[in-house]
Amino acid sequence: MSKYSQSTIQTQSSGSLSSHDPFWQSKTFEEIALMQGVQPVKNFDTLLGGWPEEDINDNFEETVRRWRHENTKNIQHN
């Protein structure tokens, strides 16, 4: 026999959700930023990022082109 009776399960599952529960309270962007410690950006260029210098000439683009070309040849021969 189950640890819970049918009436216990129905009572627990039909209970109303409290609107006072913090989970259900919406926060503004400002409140979330404050909670996360977000600071204003002082230098916009830091957001731009970029590609790491050591990876610029890693032949990634050439490899993708070769794969696509090989795939095209395989499709044409099938």
Secondary structure as UniProt FT lines:
FT   HELIX           6..13
FT   TURN            19..20
FT   HELIX           22..24
FT   HELIX           29..36
FT   HELIX           45..48
FT   HELIX           53..55
FT   TURN            56..57
FT   HELIX           60..77
//
